[in-house]
Amino acid sequence: MVGEPAHRPDDAAAYLEHERGAEARHERWEGSAYAMVGASWAHNVITANLTAILHRLGRANGCTTVSQDMKVHVPARDGFVYPDIVMVCDPPRFLDDARDVLLNPTLVVEVLSDSTERFDRGEKANGYRALPSVRALLLVSQHRARIECQGREPDGSWRLREYEGDAEAVVPGLAGVVALAEVFAGAWA
């Protein structure tokens, strides 16, 4: 994670109790909670565009897409994180009755920020790939038209596909493509 922990709750239950009453969002990783910072114009536009695209594709494939405020539990790293976009293609499973911590995401998207890119590409991506339900992870640049798509192969290995410029990205498990021109439209206006 980036920076010093905002607080170190004793356990996951203490983190969730604090987070559910907090005005600002915090991600928990390896026992520490870190404050989330605001995002740039480009980050927000890309996230909104991609949410709309994935919502259409998801519905056509029987999936549900949500963005930004849904926590995902990463048990391998004692983590509770807020991906930019999450899609679930099976009936959603939640940690508890609050229904604010998803246990079975199918697709996870991170729009890379300068301050968190190293963590998002490294430990956080490893944590997502450790979740048995995750079939695809998209890492999206906010500085140029580029999407890295990591997809789980039938044998459990992961395959990286990179898309740039005006390409159309193929997302594993979804019928249809993601046009990069549509994803990045208006991001650098």
Buried (B, 14 or more C-beta within 10 A) or exposed (E): BBEEBBBEBEEBEBBBEBBEEEEEBBBBBEBBBBBBEEBBEBBBBBBBBBBBBBBEBBEEBEBBBBBBEBBBBBEEBBBBBBBBBBBBBEEBBBBEEEEBBBBBBBBBBBBBBEEBBEBBBEBBBEBBBEBEBBBBBBBBBBEEBBBBBBBBEEEEEBEEBEBEEEBEBBBBBBEBBBBBEEBBBEBEE
